[in-house]
Amino acid sequence: MTVPRGAALAAIFAVALAFAAACNKEKTPKVDAAAERAAALERSKKAAFGTQVNALETAKGLEADVNQKAANAVDNAEKDAK
């Protein structure tokens, strides 16, 4: 069985092209998602919506405080009920 010369050259060219494409891929830099998120938050505080971002952070802090006080109140009520 003989392979036509044009088919053999086409196959060799295809393999060489695939190899070249695989070798030339640039490696993507590894990015830490948490660090990027923190940096984006700091940039947003200084941007046009800085007051809204700061207000949101304050609200989240108040939410945590209110939740803690509510949990303490429930614990005290359960302790008094015993």
C-alpha angles and dihedrals in degrees: 000000000000127000117220112251093237092054091050092050091047091051092049090048091050092051092047091049092050091048092050092049091051093049096049097056111124116229113242115234116248111246125195106226095204093051092047091049091051092048091049090052091052091049091049091054089061096042131083094286096048095121092052092049091050091047090051092052090049091050091051090052091050090049091056091047094050091047091052092049091048091050090050091049091051091048091050092048091050091047091051092048092060 
